[in-house]
Amino acid sequence: MIAAGTEKACEMFREMLGNGVYEITTATEVSEIRAYDLENFSALFFSLPLADESGIKLIDELATDSSPPVNVPVCVIVRQDIPDKALERLTKDNCYVLKRPVSRSNITLAAELLSSFYGRSADMRARISELERKNNEMKLMSRAKLLLIEKKGMSENDAHRHILHRAMNRQMSIDEVCREIIGEIG
C-alpha cells in the first residue's frame, strides 16, 4: 500500500516502484487506510503528511494501539524539516524512514528490504504458532496424564502409554484423546 497526500504523489511512487512489479493499492486519507485490513499487505509506504492529517498518529496507532499490532513493515517518507521528536516516534514504531527527496533506487531498495522483512517475520510468526500449538498439546497431555495418575492410580509411564495406545486404537489425535480423558475424568 502507498499512502500519500495526493493522488499525484501516489502515482509518482507507484511509477518509482515499477508498474507491474508489485500489486499496489493507494490511499490519500486516514479514513481510507483504516478501511483496509492492513495485514493483507506485505509493506506499507506512507508519504507524510496525508491529505487529512499528518499520519504520524495513525502510524503510532498501528504499531501500538491496535490489538494485535499490525505486523506489516512500514516505510515513512518525510520532509527534510521534520522535527526530531517526530522522527523519534517513527523510529520507535520500527518504521524505515526516508527523507525527501527520494530516488527510484531508494524506494526500490526500501520495497525490497520491507518485502524481505515481511517474509522473514511471516516465517517467524508461523514458527511461533507451531510452538504454541505444541505447548498446548504438551499441557493437555500433562493434564490428562495427571488425571490418570490421580484418579486411576497409573504410573506416569503407564498413563503416557495409555494415551498413545488409545489414540492409535481409535485413530484419533493425541490432543483429542487427552481432551476426551479430561472430559471423562476431570
NORHU-V797294 format. One line per field, one symbol per residue. ss: DSSP state (H for helix, E for strand, L for the rest). psi: psi as a letter, one per 30 degrees, with the letter a starting at -180 (. if undefined). burial: b if it has 24 or more other ideal C-beta (glycine too) atoms within 12 Angstrom, else e. Layout:
BEGIN
ss=???
psi=???
burial=???
END
This chain:
BEGIN
ss=LEELLLHHHHHHHHHHLLLLLLLLLEELLHHHHHHLLHHHLLEEEEELLLLLLLLHHHHHHHHHHLLLLLLLEEEEEELLLLLHHHHHHHHHLLEEEEELLLLHHHHHHHHHHHHHHHHHHHHHHHHHHHHHHHHHHHHHHHHHHHHHHHHHLLLHHHHHHHHHHHHHHHLLLHHHHHHHHHHHHL
psi=kkklfleeeeeeeeeefjkfekjkkllfleeeeffljfffkflkkkjklleflefeeeeeeefefkjlkkhkkkkkkllegkkeeeeeeeeeghkjkkklkkleeeeeeeeeeeeeeeeeeeeeeeeeeeeeeeeeeeeeeeeeeeeeeeffglleeeeeeeeeeeeeeghlleeeeeeeeeeee.
burial=bbbbbeeebbebbbebbeeeebebbbbbbbeebeeeebeebbbbbbbbbbbeebbbbbbbebbeeeeeebbbbbbbbbeeebeeebeebbeebbbbbbeeebeeeebbebbeebbebbeeeeeeeeeeeeeeeeeeeeebbebbbebbeeeeeeeeeebbebbeebbeeeeeebeebbbebeeeee
END
